[in-house]
Amino acid sequence: MHYQICKTCIMDTSDPNIRFDAQGSCEYCANFRSNIQPNWHTDARGEAELSNIAKRIKADGKGRDFDCIIGLSGGLDSSYLAYVAKEKMGLRPLLFHVDAGWNTDQAVGNIEKLVDGLGLDLYTEVINWEEMKSLQVAFLKAQVPDQDIPQDTAFFSALYKFAKAHKIKYVLTGGNYSTECCREPEEWGAYPGIDKTLINGIHDQFGSRKLKSFPIVDVMAYKLYYRYVLGMQVVRPLNLLPYVKQEAEETLERLFGWKRFQHKHHESRFTRFYEDYWMPRKFGYEKRRAHFSSLIMTGQMTREAAMERIAKPELDEQFLISEFEYVANKLDLSVPELQAIFDGKNKTFHDYKNKRFMIGIGARVMSVLGLERRLFR
C-alpha cells in the first residue's frame, strides 16, 4: 500500500481503511468538522443541559446513599469527571474502582488523593487474579491486537453489574470528544464492545482455568437490557463543559496533589506496555496517532509537536525491556515464552467466533440516532 499521512492530523495508512480527500485531509478530520463539532456544545447550551441532567440525577437519588456511580481509574478523564460531578454538578457519586492487578502506584495514589480531597466514598472490586491471568494469557496466545479486552471487560462489566445490583440508575463516564474525538480504528485493537462470544471462544481455546467469578456483561446486555429494561443511563458530562487536557491536569494537581501521567492510559501497567511496546512492535499500530490527532483537532496540540513526539517511542528502551520481563513474570510466563508469543503469527478477531456483525448493526443505529458521532467502522 502507498503510504499516506493526513495533512491536518497525523492519522495515516497504518489504518488500512483510511480515506483522504483531494486536499490530503483524512476522514477522521472530516467527521470531526461535519459531525462532531456542530453538535458539541460546551457554551451556555452545554451548561444548561449539564444543569438539567444534574437535577434529574439528584431527584432520582433522593433517599439513597448515592445518586450515581463513576468508574475511577486514577487517570485524567475519570479523575476530572469525579471533580466535575461533585464540585460542579453537586452530585453524590459513588467512586467505583476495579483492581485487575495492573495498577501503577501513581494511579493508586491519585485515587486516594481524590477520595480524600472530594470527601467521597470508594468501593474497590478486586478481580480474581488467577482468572484474570488466564484470560490475558489466552488473548496473548490468540495473537489478536485486541489485548485490552480482558481488562476493559473486567472494568465495565463489574461496574454495570454493581450498578444493577444496587439499583443505581446513572452511570457517569469520562468518555469525551476533547481528547477522544478520533476513535482508534478497529484494526488497532479497538474492538467495539464486550463480545461474550469472542471472549469465551478465545478463553475456551487457550485458557488454563474456568472463569467462575470473572465479570462479563455482553455488549447486547448493557446496550439493550440495562438501558431499555432497567432504565440505566450513561452520561458524559465532560462533553458539556470546557474540558482542556492541560487545564484539567493543572486543576487536579492544584486542588488534590494529583499527579499527571506521561501519556493516556498509563495508569495501567499492562495497557502502558501493550500500547507502547506490544502493539507498535508486533502489529505496527501506534495508538498515540489517534490520541494526538484528537488533540490536534480540538486545538490542544500542534501537528508539528505531534509529528516530533510520534517519531520516537514514548518510553525509554531499557524501561520497556524491563517491563517486558515484568509482564512475563506476572503472567507466570518465562521471558522466552512471552517472546515466542510475540514472534508468533498475527491474527485478528475474524479468526475466532464472534458477533461483530450484530455489534456493527447496533453501532450504525447509534450513529443514525446521534448517540455516537465519532467515526465508527
Contacts in CASP RR format, 6 or more apart in sequence:
PFRMAT RR
TARGET T0000
AUTHOR 0000-0000-0000
METHOD contacts of the structure
MODEL  1
MHYQICKTCIMDTSDPNIRFDAQGSCEYCANFRSNIQPNWHTDARGEAEL
SNIAKRIKADGKGRDFDCIIGLSGGLDSSYLAYVAKEKMGLRPLLFHVDA
GWNTDQAVGNIEKLVDGLGLDLYTEVINWEEMKSLQVAFLKAQVPDQDIP
QDTAFFSALYKFAKAHKIKYVLTGGNYSTECCREPEEWGAYPGIDKTLIN
GIHDQFGSRKLKSFPIVDVMAYKLYYRYVLGMQVVRPLNLLPYVKQEAEE
TLERLFGWKRFQHKHHESRFTRFYEDYWMPRKFGYEKRRAHFSSLIMTGQ
MTREAAMERIAKPELDEQFLISEFEYVANKLDLSVPELQAIFDGKNKTFH
DYKNKRFMIGIGARVMSVLGLERRLFR
1 13 0 8 1.000
1 16 0 8 1.000
2 13 0 8 1.000
3 12 0 8 1.000
3 13 0 8 1.000
4 12 0 8 1.000
4 13 0 8 1.000
4 18 0 8 1.000
4 20 0 8 1.000
4 24 0 8 1.000
5 11 0 8 1.000
5 12 0 8 1.000
5 13 0 8 1.000
6 12 0 8 1.000
6 20 0 8 1.000
6 24 0 8 1.000
6 25 0 8 1.000
6 26 0 8 1.000
6 28 0 8 1.000
6 29 0 8 1.000
6 293 0 8 1.000
7 23 0 8 1.000
7 24 0 8 1.000
7 25 0 8 1.000
8 24 0 8 1.000
8 25 0 8 1.000
8 26 0 8 1.000
8 29 0 8 1.000
8 296 0 8 1.000
8 297 0 8 1.000
8 303 0 8 1.000
9 26 0 8 1.000
9 28 0 8 1.000
9 29 0 8 1.000
9 182 0 8 1.000
9 292 0 8 1.000
9 293 0 8 1.000
9 296 0 8 1.000
9 297 0 8 1.000
9 303 0 8 1.000
9 306 0 8 1.000
10 289 0 8 1.000
10 292 0 8 1.000
10 293 0 8 1.000
10 296 0 8 1.000
10 303 0 8 1.000
10 306 0 8 1.000
10 307 0 8 1.000
10 310 0 8 1.000
11 18 0 8 1.000
11 26 0 8 1.000
11 28 0 8 1.000
11 29 0 8 1.000
11 182 0 8 1.000
11 289 0 8 1.000
11 290 0 8 1.000
11 293 0 8 1.000
12 18 0 8 1.000
12 289 0 8 1.000
14 188 0 8 1.000
14 284 0 8 1.000
14 285 0 8 1.000
14 286 0 8 1.000
14 289 0 8 1.000
15 185 0 8 1.000
15 187 0 8 1.000
15 188 0 8 1.000
16 187 0 8 1.000
17 185 0 8 1.000
17 187 0 8 1.000
17 377 0 8 1.000
18 26 0 8 1.000
18 27 0 8 1.000
18 28 0 8 1.000
18 185 0 8 1.000
19 26 0 8 1.000
19 27 0 8 1.000
20 26 0 8 1.000
20 27 0 8 1.000
21 27 0 8 1.000
21 30 0 8 1.000
27 375 0 8 1.000
28 182 0 8 1.000
28 183 0 8 1.000
28 293 0 8 1.000
28 297 0 8 1.000
28 375 0 8 1.000
29 293 0 8 1.000
29 297 0 8 1.000
31 373 0 8 1.000
31 374 0 8 1.000
31 375 0 8 1.000
32 181 0 8 1.000
32 182 0 8 1.000
32 297 0 8 1.000
35 373 0 8 1.000
35 375 0 8 1.000
36 177 0 8 1.000
36 181 0 8 1.000
36 373 0 8 1.000
36 374 0 8 1.000
39 370 0 8 1.000
39 373 0 8 1.000
40 177 0 8 1.000
40 239 0 8 1.000
40 373 0 8 1.000
41 49 0 8 1.000
41 240 0 8 1.000
42 239 0 8 1.000
42 240 0 8 1.000
42 241 0 8 1.000
42 242 0 8 1.000
42 243 0 8 1.000
46 240 0 8 1.000
46 241 0 8 1.000
47 240 0 8 1.000
47 241 0 8 1.000
49 240 0 8 1.000
50 88 0 8 1.000
50 89 0 8 1.000
50 237 0 8 1.000
50 240 0 8 1.000
50 241 0 8 1.000
53 89 0 8 1.000
53 235 0 8 1.000
53 237 0 8 1.000
53 240 0 8 1.000
54 89 0 8 1.000
54 90 0 8 1.000
54 91 0 8 1.000
57 67 0 8 1.000
57 68 0 8 1.000
57 89 0 8 1.000
57 91 0 8 1.000
57 170 0 8 1.000
57 235 0 8 1.000
58 67 0 8 1.000
58 90 0 8 1.000
58 91 0 8 1.000
60 67 0 8 1.000
60 169 0 8 1.000
60 170 0 8 1.000
61 67 0 8 1.000
61 92 0 8 1.000
61 169 0 8 1.000
65 92 0 8 1.000
65 94 0 8 1.000
65 121 0 8 1.000
66 92 0 8 1.000
66 93 0 8 1.000
66 94 0 8 1.000
66 121 0 8 1.000
66 168 0 8 1.000
67 91 0 8 1.000
67 92 0 8 1.000
67 93 0 8 1.000
67 170 0 8 1.000
68 85 0 8 1.000
68 91 0 8 1.000
68 92 0 8 1.000
68 93 0 8 1.000
68 94 0 8 1.000
68 168 0 8 1.000
68 169 0 8 1.000
68 170 0 8 1.000
68 171 0 8 1.000
68 172 0 8 1.000
68 235 0 8 1.000
69 93 0 8 1.000
69 94 0 8 1.000
69 96 0 8 1.000
69 159 0 8 1.000
69 162 0 8 1.000
69 163 0 8 1.000
69 168 0 8 1.000
69 170 0 8 1.000
69 171 0 8 1.000
69 172 0 8 1.000
70 78 0 8 1.000
70 81 0 8 1.000
70 82 0 8 1.000
70 85 0 8 1.000
70 93 0 8 1.000
70 94 0 8 1.000
70 95 0 8 1.000
70 96 0 8 1.000
70 171 0 8 1.000
70 172 0 8 1.000
70 173 0 8 1.000
71 78 0 8 1.000
71 95 0 8 1.000
71 96 0 8 1.000
71 97 0 8 1.000
71 98 0 8 1.000
71 155 0 8 1.000
71 159 0 8 1.000
71 172 0 8 1.000
71 173 0 8 1.000
72 78 0 8 1.000
72 79 0 8 1.000
72 82 0 8 1.000
72 95 0 8 1.000
72 96 0 8 1.000
72 97 0 8 1.000
72 111 0 8 1.000
72 114 0 8 1.000
72 122 0 8 1.000
73 79 0 8 1.000
73 97 0 8 1.000
73 107 0 8 1.000
73 111 0 8 1.000
73 155 0 8 1.000
73 267 0 8 1.000
73 268 0 8 1.000
74 107 0 8 1.000
74 109 0 8 1.000
74 110 0 8 1.000
74 111 0 8 1.000
74 114 0 8 1.000
74 267 0 8 1.000
75 107 0 8 1.000
75 110 0 8 1.000
75 261 0 8 1.000
75 267 0 8 1.000
76 179 0 8 1.000
76 245 0 8 1.000
76 248 0 8 1.000
76 249 0 8 1.000
76 252 0 8 1.000
76 260 0 8 1.000
76 261 0 8 1.000
76 264 0 8 1.000
77 174 0 8 1.000
77 175 0 8 1.000
77 176 0 8 1.000
77 179 0 8 1.000
77 238 0 8 1.000
78 174 0 8 1.000
79 110 0 8 1.000
79 114 0 8 1.000
79 252 0 8 1.000
79 258 0 8 1.000
80 174 0 8 1.000
80 238 0 8 1.000
80 243 0 8 1.000
80 248 0 8 1.000
80 251 0 8 1.000
80 252 0 8 1.000
81 172 0 8 1.000
81 173 0 8 1.000
81 174 0 8 1.000
81 237 0 8 1.000
81 238 0 8 1.000
82 93 0 8 1.000
82 95 0 8 1.000
82 114 0 8 1.000
82 118 0 8 1.000
82 120 0 8 1.000
83 114 0 8 1.000
83 118 0 8 1.000
83 251 0 8 1.000
83 252 0 8 1.000
83 255 0 8 1.000
83 256 0 8 1.000
84 237 0 8 1.000
84 238 0 8 1.000
84 241 0 8 1.000
85 91 0 8 1.000
85 93 0 8 1.000
85 172 0 8 1.000
85 237 0 8 1.000
86 92 0 8 1.000
86 93 0 8 1.000
86 118 0 8 1.000
86 119 0 8 1.000
86 120 0 8 1.000
87 118 0 8 1.000
88 241 0 8 1.000
89 237 0 8 1.000
91 172 0 8 1.000
92 120 0 8 1.000
93 120 0 8 1.000
93 172 0 8 1.000
94 120 0 8 1.000
94 121 0 8 1.000
94 122 0 8 1.000
94 123 0 8 1.000
94 168 0 8 1.000
95 111 0 8 1.000
95 114 0 8 1.000
95 115 0 8 1.000
95 120 0 8 1.000
95 121 0 8 1.000
95 122 0 8 1.000
95 123 0 8 1.000
96 122 0 8 1.000
96 123 0 8 1.000
96 124 0 8 1.000
96 125 0 8 1.000
96 158 0 8 1.000
96 159 0 8 1.000
96 162 0 8 1.000
97 111 0 8 1.000
97 122 0 8 1.000
97 123 0 8 1.000
97 124 0 8 1.000
97 125 0 8 1.000
98 124 0 8 1.000
98 125 0 8 1.000
98 127 0 8 1.000
98 154 0 8 1.000
98 155 0 8 1.000
98 158 0 8 1.000
98 159 0 8 1.000
99 124 0 8 1.000
99 125 0 8 1.000
99 126 0 8 1.000
99 127 0 8 1.000
100 127 0 8 1.000
100 132 0 8 1.000
100 150 0 8 1.000
100 151 0 8 1.000
100 154 0 8 1.000
100 155 0 8 1.000
100 268 0 8 1.000
101 127 0 8 1.000
101 129 0 8 1.000
101 132 0 8 1.000
102 151 0 8 1.000
102 268 0 8 1.000
102 269 0 8 1.000
102 270 0 8 1.000
102 271 0 8 1.000
103 267 0 8 1.000
103 268 0 8 1.000
103 269 0 8 1.000
104 266 0 8 1.000
104 267 0 8 1.000
104 268 0 8 1.000
104 269 0 8 1.000
104 272 0 8 1.000
106 259 0 8 1.000
106 261 0 8 1.000
106 266 0 8 1.000
106 267 0 8 1.000
107 267 0 8 1.000
107 268 0 8 1.000
109 259 0 8 1.000
110 258 0 8 1.000
110 259 0 8 1.000
110 267 0 8 1.000
111 122 0 8 1.000
113 256 0 8 1.000
113 257 0 8 1.000
113 258 0 8 1.000
114 120 0 8 1.000
114 252 0 8 1.000
114 256 0 8 1.000
114 258 0 8 1.000
115 121 0 8 1.000
115 122 0 8 1.000
116 256 0 8 1.000
117 255 0 8 1.000
117 256 0 8 1.000
118 256 0 8 1.000
123 162 0 8 1.000
125 158 0 8 1.000
125 162 0 8 1.000
127 154 0 8 1.000
127 158 0 8 1.000
127 214 0 8 1.000
127 215 0 8 1.000
128 212 0 8 1.000
128 213 0 8 1.000
128 214 0 8 1.000
130 209 0 8 1.000
131 209 0 8 1.000
131 211 0 8 1.000
131 212 0 8 1.000
131 213 0 8 1.000
131 214 0 8 1.000
132 150 0 8 1.000
132 154 0 8 1.000
132 214 0 8 1.000
133 330 0 8 1.000
133 331 0 8 1.000
133 332 0 8 1.000
134 203 0 8 1.000
134 207 0 8 1.000
134 208 0 8 1.000
134 209 0 8 1.000
134 211 0 8 1.000
135 150 0 8 1.000
135 153 0 8 1.000
135 199 0 8 1.000
135 203 0 8 1.000
135 207 0 8 1.000
135 211 0 8 1.000
135 214 0 8 1.000
136 147 0 8 1.000
136 150 0 8 1.000
136 151 0 8 1.000
136 270 0 8 1.000
136 331 0 8 1.000
137 206 0 8 1.000
137 207 0 8 1.000
137 208 0 8 1.000
137 331 0 8 1.000
137 332 0 8 1.000
137 333 0 8 1.000
138 202 0 8 1.000
138 203 0 8 1.000
138 205 0 8 1.000
138 206 0 8 1.000
138 207 0 8 1.000
138 208 0 8 1.000
139 146 0 8 1.000
139 147 0 8 1.000
139 149 0 8 1.000
139 150 0 8 1.000
139 202 0 8 1.000
139 206 0 8 1.000
140 147 0 8 1.000
140 331 0 8 1.000
140 338 0 8 1.000
140 341 0 8 1.000
141 206 0 8 1.000
141 207 0 8 1.000
141 341 0 8 1.000
142 202 0 8 1.000
142 205 0 8 1.000
142 206 0 8 1.000
142 347 0 8 1.000
142 351 0 8 1.000
142 352 0 8 1.000
143 341 0 8 1.000
143 344 0 8 1.000
143 345 0 8 1.000
143 346 0 8 1.000
143 347 0 8 1.000
144 189 0 8 1.000
144 202 0 8 1.000
144 347 0 8 1.000
144 348 0 8 1.000
144 349 0 8 1.000
144 351 0 8 1.000
144 352 0 8 1.000
145 187 0 8 1.000
145 188 0 8 1.000
145 189 0 8 1.000
145 279 0 8 1.000
145 282 0 8 1.000
145 283 0 8 1.000
145 285 0 8 1.000
145 346 0 8 1.000
145 348 0 8 1.000
146 189 0 8 1.000
146 190 0 8 1.000
146 191 0 8 1.000
146 349 0 8 1.000
147 189 0 8 1.000
147 274 0 8 1.000
147 278 0 8 1.000
147 279 0 8 1.000
148 189 0 8 1.000
148 270 0 8 1.000
148 271 0 8 1.000
148 274 0 8 1.000
149 191 0 8 1.000
149 194 0 8 1.000
149 198 0 8 1.000
149 199 0 8 1.000
150 199 0 8 1.000
151 268 0 8 1.000
151 270 0 8 1.000
151 271 0 8 1.000
152 193 0 8 1.000
152 194 0 8 1.000
153 194 0 8 1.000
153 199 0 8 1.000
153 214 0 8 1.000
153 215 0 8 1.000
153 216 0 8 1.000
154 214 0 8 1.000
154 215 0 8 1.000
156 194 0 8 1.000
156 217 0 8 1.000
156 222 0 8 1.000
157 194 0 8 1.000
157 215 0 8 1.000
157 216 0 8 1.000
157 217 0 8 1.000
158 215 0 8 1.000
159 171 0 8 1.000
160 171 0 8 1.000
160 217 0 8 1.000
160 222 0 8 1.000
160 226 0 8 1.000
160 232 0 8 1.000
161 215 0 8 1.000
161 217 0 8 1.000
162 168 0 8 1.000
163 169 0 8 1.000
163 171 0 8 1.000
163 232 0 8 1.000
164 226 0 8 1.000
164 230 0 8 1.000
164 232 0 8 1.000
168 232 0 8 1.000
169 231 0 8 1.000
169 232 0 8 1.000
169 233 0 8 1.000
170 232 0 8 1.000
170 233 0 8 1.000
170 235 0 8 1.000
171 232 0 8 1.000
171 233 0 8 1.000
171 234 0 8 1.000
171 235 0 8 1.000
172 234 0 8 1.000
172 235 0 8 1.000
172 236 0 8 1.000
172 237 0 8 1.000
173 234 0 8 1.000
173 235 0 8 1.000
173 236 0 8 1.000
174 236 0 8 1.000
174 237 0 8 1.000
174 238 0 8 1.000
175 236 0 8 1.000
175 238 0 8 1.000
175 239 0 8 1.000
176 236 0 8 1.000
176 238 0 8 1.000
176 239 0 8 1.000
176 243 0 8 1.000
177 239 0 8 1.000
177 298 0 8 1.000
177 373 0 8 1.000
177 374 0 8 1.000
178 238 0 8 1.000
178 239 0 8 1.000
178 243 0 8 1.000
178 244 0 8 1.000
178 245 0 8 1.000
178 294 0 8 1.000
178 298 0 8 1.000
178 300 0 8 1.000
179 243 0 8 1.000
179 245 0 8 1.000
179 264 0 8 1.000
179 291 0 8 1.000
179 294 0 8 1.000
179 295 0 8 1.000
179 298 0 8 1.000
179 300 0 8 1.000
180 294 0 8 1.000
180 374 0 8 1.000
181 294 0 8 1.000
181 297 0 8 1.000
181 298 0 8 1.000
181 374 0 8 1.000
182 290 0 8 1.000
182 291 0 8 1.000
182 293 0 8 1.000
182 294 0 8 1.000
182 297 0 8 1.000
182 374 0 8 1.000
182 375 0 8 1.000
183 190 0 8 1.000
183 290 0 8 1.000
183 374 0 8 1.000
183 375 0 8 1.000
183 376 0 8 1.000
184 190 0 8 1.000
184 287 0 8 1.000
184 290 0 8 1.000
185 290 0 8 1.000
185 377 0 8 1.000
186 192 0 8 1.000
186 377 0 8 1.000
187 285 0 8 1.000
187 348 0 8 1.000
188 279 0 8 1.000
188 283 0 8 1.000
188 285 0 8 1.000
188 287 0 8 1.000
188 290 0 8 1.000
189 279 0 8 1.000
189 285 0 8 1.000
191 198 0 8 1.000
191 349 0 8 1.000
191 356 0 8 1.000
192 219 0 8 1.000
192 356 0 8 1.000
192 359 0 8 1.000
192 360 0 8 1.000
192 363 0 8 1.000
192 376 0 8 1.000
193 219 0 8 1.000
193 359 0 8 1.000
194 216 0 8 1.000
194 217 0 8 1.000
194 218 0 8 1.000
194 219 0 8 1.000
194 222 0 8 1.000
195 218 0 8 1.000
195 219 0 8 1.000
195 349 0 8 1.000
195 354 0 8 1.000
195 355 0 8 1.000
195 356 0 8 1.000
195 359 0 8 1.000
196 216 0 8 1.000
196 218 0 8 1.000
197 353 0 8 1.000
197 354 0 8 1.000
197 355 0 8 1.000
198 349 0 8 1.000
198 352 0 8 1.000
198 353 0 8 1.000
198 354 0 8 1.000
198 355 0 8 1.000
198 356 0 8 1.000
199 216 0 8 1.000
200 211 0 8 1.000
200 216 0 8 1.000
201 352 0 8 1.000
201 353 0 8 1.000
202 352 0 8 1.000
203 211 0 8 1.000
205 352 0 8 1.000
217 226 0 8 1.000
219 359 0 8 1.000
220 355 0 8 1.000
220 358 0 8 1.000
220 359 0 8 1.000
222 232 0 8 1.000
223 362 0 8 1.000
226 232 0 8 1.000
227 233 0 8 1.000
227 234 0 8 1.000
244 300 0 8 1.000
245 295 0 8 1.000
245 300 0 8 1.000
246 300 0 8 1.000
249 258 0 8 1.000
249 260 0 8 1.000
252 258 0 8 1.000
252 260 0 8 1.000
253 259 0 8 1.000
253 260 0 8 1.000
261 267 0 8 1.000
262 314 0 8 1.000
262 315 0 8 1.000
263 272 0 8 1.000
263 276 0 8 1.000
263 288 0 8 1.000
263 291 0 8 1.000
263 314 0 8 1.000
264 291 0 8 1.000
265 271 0 8 1.000
265 272 0 8 1.000
265 275 0 8 1.000
265 287 0 8 1.000
266 272 0 8 1.000
269 323 0 8 1.000
269 326 0 8 1.000
269 327 0 8 1.000
270 327 0 8 1.000
272 315 0 8 1.000
272 323 0 8 1.000
273 320 0 8 1.000
273 323 0 8 1.000
273 324 0 8 1.000
273 326 0 8 1.000
273 327 0 8 1.000
275 287 0 8 1.000
275 288 0 8 1.000
276 313 0 8 1.000
276 314 0 8 1.000
276 315 0 8 1.000
276 320 0 8 1.000
277 315 0 8 1.000
277 320 0 8 1.000
277 323 0 8 1.000
277 324 0 8 1.000
278 342 0 8 1.000
279 285 0 8 1.000
279 286 0 8 1.000
279 287 0 8 1.000
280 286 0 8 1.000
280 313 0 8 1.000
281 342 0 8 1.000
282 342 0 8 1.000
282 346 0 8 1.000
283 346 0 8 1.000
286 310 0 8 1.000
288 309 0 8 1.000
288 310 0 8 1.000
288 314 0 8 1.000
289 310 0 8 1.000
292 301 0 8 1.000
292 306 0 8 1.000
292 309 0 8 1.000
292 310 0 8 1.000
293 306 0 8 1.000
295 301 0 8 1.000
295 306 0 8 1.000
296 302 0 8 1.000
296 303 0 8 1.000
296 306 0 8 1.000
313 320 0 8 1.000
315 323 0 8 1.000
324 335 0 8 1.000
324 338 0 8 1.000
325 335 0 8 1.000
327 338 0 8 1.000
328 334 0 8 1.000
328 335 0 8 1.000
328 337 0 8 1.000
328 338 0 8 1.000
331 338 0 8 1.000
333 341 0 8 1.000
349 356 0 8 1.000
363 372 0 8 1.000
363 376 0 8 1.000
364 376 0 8 1.000
366 372 0 8 1.000
367 373 0 8 1.000
367 376 0 8 1.000
END
